[in-house]
Amino acid sequence: MTEPLLKVRGLKIGATIYPPGEKSRDIEIVHGVDFDLEAGKVLGLIGESGAGKSTIGLAALSYGRGGVELTGGEVWLNGRDILKSRMADKRSLRGGEVTYVSQSAAASFNPAKRIMEQVTEAAISHGKFTKKEAEERAVGLFEKLGLPDPENIGSRYPHQVSGGQLQRCMTALALCPQPDLVVFDEPTTALDVTTQIDVLKAIKTAIRDTGVAALYITHDLAVVAQVSDHIMVLQQGAMVEYGSVDQIINAPKEEYTQALVSVRSIKHVEKEPGQTPLLKVEGITARYSGTNFDVLKDIDVELHAGQTLAVVGESGSGKSTLARVITGLLPPSEGTLTFDGRTLTPDLATRPLDDLRELQMIYQMADTAMNPRQTVGTIIGRPLEFYFGLKGKEKQKRIQQLLDEIELGEGFQDRYPAELSGGQKQRVCIARALAAKPKLIICDEVTSALDPLVADGILKLLLRLQKVEDVAYLFITHDLATVKAIADSIAVMFQGKIVRYGPKSQVLAPPFDDYTDLLLSSVPEMRIGWLEETIATRKMEAAGN
């Protein structure tokens, strides 16, 4: 047997944490992980946030991010233990033998430099190719990755290409130096399903054609099943299960893996609407200040009390812009908004207090939606003071009631956001919205940044609270699995227009318009060969047209 390209033995990784008001202390975040990776193979690393996926992936570059230290074990690459290498050798390794593709290409590219310069930089600086050779290789990779106009796309700046195109450019950047190993760290998580399928196809093709080995990090088991040969399931820094893709998705042995496979088991029965809608959006057209381009075009939707309207579509379709119009952050140029029988004024600043209180919003990124210097009690207590004038023991009692409602219970009032998990932070944001006793909550991609198991818990919580509080949800998402789980009605948006609208049972039933069909067919299925089947079907359909 040949020696594996990457051999990890007893890997331990630690960090120093600084809890507010306490002494710093050292903790271990990865606990003695072992695995092998052969040349030309792909190992998927899957698990919840904090499981250690990215930390382990970066260990393949002998790198610890953000104060993390590789405290024990061995990482053998091409027959040598890179943890014991000199710093000069590690610099030569990074960007040469091993490269890295991050989750956000937009945050990783320098906006002031052209794409070609950035894609070829590592290959040239490591002496792999001359500038001319590197640029020729980059053009070949652009073509292989399905980028438009491969001869000239490198002359553009990062902001001049789409998110999906930039993510493929980053894959070209990682492959350009002809590495032996690429670490893909959630490369499609931030993408719409329609864009994700193109990037997955490009990544899988590039891996196959170049023969590079890869670590593919994600929390989406359906995605990793399309590109991996083997999967390692991680939880809290330890390996839970390791096996072939077929074994992991079809015959998982461990309880945690079984839960990952069966996630999104919610069975939501579509409710009949009442006579009068709580929210009525009529003929809404909107554009941003200083532009003459309509980002919303003649939008008509209704939402009834105690129900959920899911607004779906790709990035740039107008979903969040519609939320901004409803909340008064973006006054429309045409159309009217009716809420609970009264007309909403277009501008937030002119709305009465009751309109502000009864229409709340939960944001996608709980991290940036809360003041890190305020405790959970202060965050939830603010709307209780502002809208109802509650103070002292009465306010504390109500805060605790809300914490109980979101299933956090005792001991959380004095915690800071940094002391909470991602799911706990989002629950606090839900409690803050509920504190105002709203009739409508706009949920803007509230589960898209969460792991599947955590997201599943948040969705179940929202559905339970809906029954108790009779609150309506306008749920903005690009996740069709979420839509199927919670929606009563659905509005599909594309380029600022609604292309399909109605009860869930009708919208998700054929015949479909072209765009809805594309959306539904792009949702990854947890089975081997789904990606190839979907691509083949689209090629046949394109040939037929």
VENTABEL-V829121 format. One record per residue. RES is the residue in one letter. PSI is psi in whole degrees, 0 to 359 (999 if undefined). OMEGA is omega in radians with two decimals (* if undefined). D_CENTER is the distance of its C-alpha to the mean C-alpha in whole Angstrom. Layout:
<<RES,PSI,OMEGA,D_CENTER> <RES,PSI,OMEGA,D_CENTER>>
This chain:
<<M,141,3.11,39> <T,151,3.11,38> <E,136,3.11,36> <P,152,3.09,32> <L,313,-3.12,30> <L,125,3.13,28> <K,118,-3.11,30> <V,129,-3.11,28> <R,123,3.04,31> <G,35,-3.06,30> <L,123,3.06,28> <K,136,-3.10,27> <I,134,-3.12,25> <G,172,3.12,26> <A,160,3.04,25> <T,128,3.13,27> <I,155,-3.07,26> <Y,78,-3.13,27> <P,141,3.13,27> <P,128,3.09,28> <G,5,-3.13,32> <E,167,3.05,32> <K,150,3.08,34> <S,152,3.10,31> <R,153,3.14,31> <D,138,3.09,30> <I,157,3.05,27> <E,128,-3.08,26> <I,344,3.00,23> <V,129,-2.92,23> <H,80,2.98,26> <G,56,-3.10,28> <V,140,3.09,26> <D,138,2.94,28> <F,162,3.07,27> <D,152,3.05,28> <L,122,-3.14,27> <E,157,3.08,29> <A,138,3.10,29> <G,2,-3.12,28> <K,162,-3.14,25> <V,126,3.05,22> <L,122,3.09,21> <G,130,3.05,17> <L,119,-3.05,16> <I,149,3.14,14> <G,173,-3.09,14> <E,170,3.05,12> <S,137,-3.11,11> <G,1,-3.13,15> <A,341,3.13,16> <G,11,-3.06,17> <K,303,-3.09,15> <S,324,3.13,15> <T,318,3.10,18> <I,318,3.12,20> <G,317,-3.13,18> <L,339,3.08,20> <A,337,3.08,23> <A,346,3.02,24> <L,10,-3.05,24> <S,48,-3.03,26> <Y,136,3.03,24> <G,122,-3.03,23> <R,141,3.00,20> <G,43,3.10,21> <G,0,3.12,24> <V,140,-3.13,23> <E,139,3.05,27> <L,103,-2.91,27> <T,346,-3.11,30> <G,164,3.10,31> <G,189,-3.09,32> <E,144,3.02,32> <V,104,-3.11,29> <W,124,3.09,32> <L,125,-3.11,31> <N,40,3.01,33> <G,8,3.10,36> <R,148,3.13,36> <D,104,-3.02,34> <I,343,3.10,32> <L,337,-3.14,31> <K,2,-3.12,35> <S,155,3.04,35> <R,157,-3.12,36> <M,323,3.13,34> <A,322,3.12,35> <D,325,3.11,35> <K,322,3.11,31> <R,323,3.10,31> <S,326,3.13,32> <L,313,-3.06,30> <R,121,-3.10,26> <G,354,3.10,26> <G,284,3.11,29> <E,324,-3.11,29> <V,134,3.09,25> <T,169,-2.95,22> <Y,134,3.06,19> <V,115,-3.07,16> <S,171,-3.12,13> <Q,318,-3.07,9> <S,101,3.09,10> <A,324,-3.10,13> <A,324,-3.14,14> <A,344,-3.06,15> <S,332,3.13,16> <F,146,3.05,19> <N,118,-3.07,22> <P,344,-3.08,22> <A,355,-3.12,26> <K,148,3.11,27> <R,154,-3.05,27> <I,316,-3.09,24> <M,317,-3.13,27> <E,321,-3.10,28> <Q,324,-3.14,25> <V,325,-3.06,25> <T,351,-3.00,28> <E,310,-3.08,29> <A,318,-3.13,28> <A,324,-3.14,30> <I,313,-3.06,33> <S,332,3.10,33> <H,2,3.08,33> <G,19,-3.14,36> <K,321,-3.09,34> <F,158,2.92,35> <T,170,3.14,37> <K,316,-3.13,36> <K,316,-3.14,37> <E,319,-3.13,36> <A,319,3.14,32> <E,322,3.08,32> <E,319,3.10,34> <R,319,3.13,31> <A,317,3.12,28> <V,318,3.10,29> <G,322,3.11,30> <L,321,3.08,26> <F,318,3.14,25> <E,315,-3.13,27> <K,325,-3.11,26> <L,5,3.04,22> <G,26,3.12,23> <L,143,-3.14,23> <P,146,3.09,25> <D,59,-3.04,29> <P,333,-3.13,28> <E,334,-2.99,31> <N,350,-3.06,30> <I,333,3.13,27> <G,340,-3.14,27> <S,354,3.11,29> <R,162,2.99,26> <Y,159,-3.08,24> <P,323,-3.10,21> <H,352,-3.09,20> <Q,7,3.06,23> <V,162,-3.13,20> <S,170,3.13,17> <G,317,3.13,13> <G,321,3.11,14> <Q,321,-3.14,17> <L,325,3.10,16> <Q,324,3.08,14> <R,325,3.05,17> <C,323,3.13,19> <M,326,3.04,18> <T,320,3.06,18> <A,320,3.11,22> <L,318,-3.12,22> <A,327,-3.08,22> <L,342,-3.03,24> <C,321,-3.12,27> <P,9,-3.08,28> <Q,59,-3.13,29> <P,166,3.02,27> <D,334,-3.06,28> <L,136,3.03,24> <V,133,3.06,21> <V,111,3.09,18> <F,112,-3.07,15> <D,95,-3.14,12> <E,53,-3.00,9> <P,347,-3.13,10> <T,3,-3.04,8> <T,323,-3.08,4> <A,4,-3.05,5> <L,154,3.00,7> <D,159,-3.11,9> <V,326,-3.13,11> <T,324,3.09,14> <T,323,-3.10,13> <Q,319,-3.08,11> <I,324,3.10,15> <D,319,-3.14,17> <V,319,3.09,15> <L,315,3.12,15> <K,315,-3.12,19> <A,317,3.14,19> <I,315,-3.10,18> <K,319,3.12,20> <T,316,-3.11,23> <A,320,3.12,23> <I,315,-3.12,23> <R,316,-3.03,26> <D,332,-3.11,28> <T,344,-3.14,28> <G,16,-3.13,28> <V,149,2.99,26> <A,157,-3.08,25> <A,143,2.86,21> <L,124,-3.10,19> <Y,110,-3.06,15> <I,130,3.12,13> <T,166,2.96,10> <H,7,-3.11,9> <D,106,-3.08,10> <L,326,3.14,13> <A,325,3.12,14> <V,311,-3.07,12> <V,333,3.12,14> <A,340,-3.10,17> <Q,338,-3.00,18> <V,348,-2.99,18> <S,158,2.96,20> <D,321,3.08,23> <H,160,-3.13,23> <I,135,2.99,20> <M,123,-3.13,20> <V,127,-3.09,19> <L,146,3.03,19> <Q,124,3.10,19> <Q,44,3.02,20> <G,9,3.14,21> <A,151,3.09,23> <M,127,3.12,23> <V,317,-3.09,23> <E,148,3.12,24> <Y,135,3.11,24> <G,181,3.07,25> <S,161,3.11,25> <V,316,-3.12,22> <D,315,-3.12,25> <Q,317,-3.07,26> <I,317,-3.05,23> <I,337,-3.10,21> <N,338,-3.13,25> <A,57,3.14,27> <P,141,-3.07,25> <K,324,-3.03,27> <E,150,-3.09,25> <E,319,-3.12,24> <Y,318,3.11,21> <T,319,3.10,20> <Q,322,3.10,22> <A,320,3.10,20> <L,319,-3.11,16> <V,325,-3.04,18> <S,11,-3.10,19> <V,158,-3.06,16> <R,49,3.10,16> <S,12,-3.11,20> <I,131,3.07,20> <K,97,-3.09,23> <H,122,-3.14,23> <V,124,-3.13,26> <E,130,-3.10,26> <K,150,3.08,29> <E,135,3.14,32> <P,156,3.07,31> <G,190,-3.08,34> <Q,316,-3.05,37> <T,126,3.14,35> <P,146,3.04,32> <L,317,3.13,30> <L,131,3.09,29> <K,119,3.12,30> <V,119,-3.03,29> <E,119,3.01,31> <G,34,-3.07,32> <I,123,2.99,29> <T,137,-3.09,29> <A,152,3.05,27> <R,157,3.13,27> <Y,152,-3.08,26> <S,134,3.09,29> <G,3,3.11,31> <T,162,3.05,30> <N,22,-3.13,31> <F,126,-3.14,28> <D,119,3.11,27> <V,340,2.96,24> <L,137,-3.02,24> <K,101,3.01,27> <D,60,-3.09,29> <I,129,3.05,27> <D,116,3.03,28> <V,161,3.06,27> <E,151,3.07,28> <L,128,-3.10,26> <H,156,-3.12,29> <A,137,3.08,29> <G,10,-3.11,27> <Q,171,-3.14,25> <T,123,3.01,22> <L,118,3.09,21> <A,128,3.08,18> <V,115,-3.03,17> <V,159,3.13,15> <G,168,-3.11,15> <E,170,3.07,13> <S,136,-3.13,12> <G,2,-3.12,16> <S,344,3.10,17> <G,7,-3.08,18> <K,303,-3.10,16> <S,331,3.07,16> <T,321,3.07,19> <L,319,3.10,21> <A,319,3.13,19> <R,322,3.10,21> <V,314,-3.11,24> <I,321,-3.13,24> <T,352,3.11,24> <G,6,3.12,27> <L,338,3.10,25> <L,99,3.13,25> <P,133,-3.14,29> <P,157,3.06,29> <S,336,3.09,32> <E,157,3.03,33> <G,172,-3.09,33> <T,154,3.07,33> <L,124,3.09,31> <T,128,-3.10,32> <F,120,3.13,31> <D,40,3.05,33> <G,358,3.14,36> <R,150,-3.13,36> <T,130,3.09,35> <L,134,3.04,33> <T,147,-3.03,34> <P,329,-3.00,31> <D,131,-3.14,31> <L,320,-3.04,29> <A,337,-3.09,32> <T,4,-3.10,35> <R,141,3.08,33> <P,161,-3.08,35> <L,321,-3.13,34> <D,322,3.10,34> <D,321,3.11,31> <L,318,-3.08,29> <R,319,-3.00,29> <E,352,3.14,29> <L,101,-3.07,26> <Q,170,-3.09,23> <M,141,3.02,19> <I,130,-3.00,16> <Y,164,-3.11,13> <Q,313,-3.04,9> <M,98,3.13,10> <A,329,-3.14,13> <D,317,-3.08,14> <T,355,-3.12,15> <A,354,3.14,16> <M,147,3.08,19> <N,118,-3.08,22> <P,345,-3.11,22> <R,359,3.13,26> <Q,145,3.08,26> <T,166,3.09,26> <V,320,3.13,24> <G,319,3.12,28> <T,319,-3.11,28> <I,314,-3.13,25> <I,329,-3.08,26> <G,338,-3.09,29> <R,308,3.12,29> <P,334,3.09,29> <L,321,3.07,31> <E,313,-3.01,34> <F,316,-3.05,33> <Y,330,-3.01,33> <F,355,3.11,36> <G,21,-3.12,37> <L,141,3.11,37> <K,168,3.01,38> <G,221,-3.06,39> <K,326,-3.14,39> <E,319,3.10,38> <K,316,-3.14,35> <Q,320,3.12,34> <K,317,-3.12,35> <R,323,3.08,33> <I,315,-3.14,30> <Q,324,3.07,30> <Q,318,3.13,31> <L,320,3.09,27> <L,323,3.07,26> <D,321,-3.14,28> <E,323,-3.12,26> <I,11,2.99,22> <E,36,3.02,24> <L,324,3.01,24> <G,206,-3.05,28> <E,154,2.96,30> <G,2,-3.08,29> <F,344,-3.05,26> <Q,325,-3.05,28> <D,4,3.12,29> <R,154,3.04,26> <Y,159,3.14,24> <P,324,-3.12,20> <A,342,-3.13,20> <E,9,-3.11,21> <L,153,3.00,19> <S,170,3.13,16> <G,317,3.13,12> <G,322,3.11,13> <Q,321,3.10,17> <K,317,-3.12,16> <Q,327,3.08,14> <R,322,3.09,17> <V,320,3.09,19> <C,324,3.08,18> <I,316,3.13,19> <A,320,3.12,22> <R,319,3.10,23> <A,318,-3.13,22> <L,333,-3.12,25> <A,332,-3.13,27> <A,358,-3.06,28> <K,58,-3.08,29> <P,161,3.00,27> <K,337,3.14,28> <L,133,3.02,25> <I,126,3.04,21> <I,119,-3.13,18> <C,107,-3.04,15> <D,95,3.11,13> <E,45,-2.98,9> <V,346,3.13,10> <T,358,-3.01,8> <S,335,3.14,5> <A,5,-3.05,4> <L,156,3.06,7> <D,156,-3.08,8> <P,316,-3.12,10> <L,320,3.11,13> <V,316,3.12,13> <A,320,3.11,11> <D,319,3.11,14> <G,321,3.12,16> <I,317,3.14,15> <L,317,3.11,15> <K,321,3.09,19> <L,314,-3.14,20> <L,319,3.13,19> <L,321,3.12,21> <R,316,3.13,24> <L,326,3.11,24> <Q,320,3.12,24> <K,320,-3.09,28> <V,315,-3.01,29> <E,348,-3.07,28> <D,36,-3.13,29> <V,147,3.07,26> <A,148,3.08,24> <Y,132,2.87,21> <L,108,-2.92,19> <F,107,-3.13,16> <I,127,-3.10,14> <T,161,2.92,11> <H,12,-3.10,10> <D,107,-3.10,10> <L,333,3.09,13> <A,321,3.07,14> <T,317,-3.14,13> <V,313,-3.13,16> <K,330,-3.06,18> <A,328,-2.94,18> <I,344,-2.93,18> <A,148,2.91,20> <D,323,3.07,24> <S,161,-3.04,23> <I,137,2.96,21> <A,120,3.12,21> <V,124,-3.10,20> <M,145,3.09,19> <F,122,3.13,20> <Q,46,3.03,21> <G,1,-3.13,22> <K,158,3.00,24> <I,120,-3.08,24> <V,345,3.11,25> <R,135,-3.04,25> <Y,139,3.08,25> <G,189,3.07,27> <P,151,-3.10,26> <K,317,-3.08,24> <S,330,3.13,27> <Q,317,-3.09,28> <V,325,-3.10,25> <L,10,3.12,23> <A,140,3.12,27> <P,162,0.05,28> <P,147,-3.11,30> <F,151,2.90,27> <D,166,-3.03,26> <D,318,-3.06,25> <Y,317,3.11,22> <T,321,3.10,21> <D,319,3.11,22> <L,316,3.13,20> <L,309,-3.07,17> <L,321,-3.10,18> <S,349,-3.10,19> <S,356,3.13,16> <V,117,-3.08,14> <P,137,3.07,14> <E,146,-3.07,17> <M,69,3.08,18> <R,147,-3.13,21> <I,135,3.09,22> <G,357,-3.12,23> <W,317,-3.09,21> <L,313,-3.12,20> <E,320,3.13,23> <E,317,-3.11,25> <T,317,3.12,22> <I,317,3.14,23> <A,319,3.12,27> <T,318,-3.13,27> <R,324,3.09,25> <K,318,3.13,28> <M,318,3.13,31> <E,319,3.13,30> <A,321,3.12,30> <A,325,3.14,33> <G,332,3.12,34> <N,999,*,34>>
